[in-house]
Amino acid sequence: MSAMNSMQRTLTALGQQEPDCVPLFLLTSLHGAKELGLSIEQYFSRAEQVADGQLRLLEKYRSDCLYAFYYAAIETEAWGGTTLFLPDGPPLCGAPVITRPEHIDTLRTPSVADAEPLQRVLESIRQMKARVGDTVPIIAVAVAPFSLPVMQMGFDKYIELIYQDRPRFERLMALNIEFTVAWANAQLDAGATAICYFDPVSSTTNIPRELYLQTGQEVAKRTLPRIKGPTATHMASGRCLPILADIAATGTAVVGVSVLEDLAELKAAANKRVSLLGNLNGVEMRRWTADDAERAVKQAIAQAAAGGGFILSDNHGEIPWQVPDDVLLAIRAAADKWGRYPLDWVRDWKPPA
Amino acid sequence: MKKAAHPLATPFRHALEALDRVTAEAVFANALEQLSPLQAVEQVVVPALEAVGAAWHDGNVALSQVYMSGRFCEEIVDRVLPPSDPDRKHQPRSAIVVLSDYHLLGKRIVYSVMRASGFELFDYGRMDVDELVERVLADRIRVLLISVLILPSALKVKEACRRLKTADPALKILVGGAPFLFDPQLWQEVGADATGASAADAVAIVERWMGEMQ
């Protein structure tokens, strides 16, 4: 089979067919700052730096996507929130913008056009798109309306809201859906290929399935059809095997899955209704040797890549700042070595004891 | 020594998992007719919370259920064993903190479950390493529980452990949070004495240390 470009490779895999090799999405957002010799805060302050950083990482690691994600808290900046920048980790959300449930009664959905931080992200996407055209997928991120309140009001208060104040929960969801739809579509209009819909609260790590069906799934069903492009629902390390079919029913194309679950079982449960993205352990990756990287890559490919429908990636949607270049390059090398279709070697592969 | 679970622990646990407050209250009231308040806590509440925590670790119960169960149990235990009650476990002198991180849910759950299990402990909220070292030594803490969510915070535990252990080698440090779940070697790398996969683990480990310190 002649070599495909990253877009062809990814689309073929998402079409449940085998491309030339397993697509590899190395979701390195913070590493762009290292590449440019900037602090994380400096790096994210200018759109052209992020575009440049991501393009340099694309060349270095030969990943199959560009990642337009800045940091999750940038969305709450649009709602009036603040961001705390760390020297060595993901920027965090500052104080909650909803300090009492009653605030929800008067809350208004912010305009994407008026939010300067979001406009910066859109400009980065435009610059990346101008450079790669349709050869490399540009993955943008929108936090799910159902998961956004963790940053808007704090996780503990949000759990209490879900269980104890359903009218205000519904009002907040209505506001958040409008925001997420506008934000996702603005990124698609700027040139993003697909939206990674981060929805970790829906994970069965965080809420039981019965509650997901009443809440997170309902919200996704009201949101995803209004997003004018493909979506990948990401559980950000959380479990999802018991709800994989329920997630597929929301119309999403891809599900980001956790290393806490067996990839072969997930692949069987996906049953070609959705593709899988995952599930390398980003936390352990920090101290992997080249052999560790090869073992993990080989296992993931053996468990999930046959027949397509699989993109090799980390299991959180962001590779930690502490993961060194040589590990990322070892992952790339292992994907090159073991990811070429047809995967005849998989028939003889045995899972580690 | 760990107390055997009373038969009411099972229906109490089921009511907790279903977030059925009315049934949980009724089962606990039934327990109080048969047991002293301390026995009801040790033989009904603690085993139920342990089972909920283990079920979360196995993927059979969600964090929202663990959180709401912990808050509810904290409330009913406060009612029958107020913080000043002599049956409360004030020893070993313990504290819990979120280190260099702004994700507070994990600490809130462990704090609730510890208190619902009869322990009294200082809640330090969120601190950086310098402030934590100063406070732990000033308060003469013997057991410190550190919670984190993100990897950079987990790596800062190393400095906290080094400085605290240098000043007080007898101090016991228990760590928990996502980085320790995803990397089972990390707790040893940062120099902690143990890690817990759930709030119930924290109770069991502190109880074990309490026995060793007596």
Interface residues (C-beta under 8 A of the other chain):
Chain A: L84 L86 D88 G89 P90 L92 C93 G94 G154 F155 D156 I159 E160 I162 Y163 T204 T205 N206 I207 P208 L211 S237 R239 L241 V259 L260 E261 N281 G282 V283 E284 R286 R287 P320 W321 Q322
Chain B: L19 G59 V61 A62 L63 S64 Q65 Y67 M68 Y102 H103 L104 L105 R108 I150 L151 P152 S153 L155 A178 P179 F182 D183 Q185 L186
